[in-house]
Amino acid sequence: MSNWTEIAKLEDIPRLGARVLRTDTMDIALFRTATDEVFALRDRCPHKEGPLSQGIVHGTTVTCPLHNWKIDLASGKALGPDEGCTNIYAVKIEDGRVYLALRAAEAAA
């Protein structure tokens, strides 16, 4: 079961940029595209654990700043020829506010 937790205003996340949500156990990167779509991924590249939040957003992809791996924002999967995946989290936007779906145990943390 998931709980929707308000985490930011849409305007707090720069277009074609990211913001980081820090938790006790991990960092989650929130990405905003040019068309105001928002995606949430674990802020760790599957290659060498680079900070995806510091990468370049283009379309619905982010390029890792360490070794140029391209990660699909919707699926968290590395785009060929690279292979790997990072965790994704469900996001919704209502009235200019961004909500993240967290499982009950994560929401309590």
Secondary structure as GFF3:
##gff-version 3
##sequence-region A 1 109
A	DSSP	beta_strand	2	9	.	.	.	ID=ss1
A	DSSP	three_ten_helix	10	12	.	.	.	ID=ss2
A	DSSP	beta_strand	17	22	.	.	.	ID=ss3
A	DSSP	beta_strand	27	32	.	.	.	ID=ss4
A	DSSP	beta_strand	38	42	.	.	.	ID=ss5
A	DSSP	three_ten_helix	52	54	.	.	.	ID=ss6
A	DSSP	beta_strand	56	58	.	.	.	ID=ss7
A	DSSP	beta_strand	61	63	.	.	.	ID=ss8
A	DSSP	beta_strand	70	72	.	.	.	ID=ss9
A	DSSP	beta_strand	88	89	.	.	.	ID=ss10
A	DSSP	beta_strand	91	94	.	.	.	ID=ss11
A	DSSP	beta_strand	97	103	.	.	.	ID=ss12
A	DSSP	alpha_helix	104	108	.	.	.	ID=ss13
###
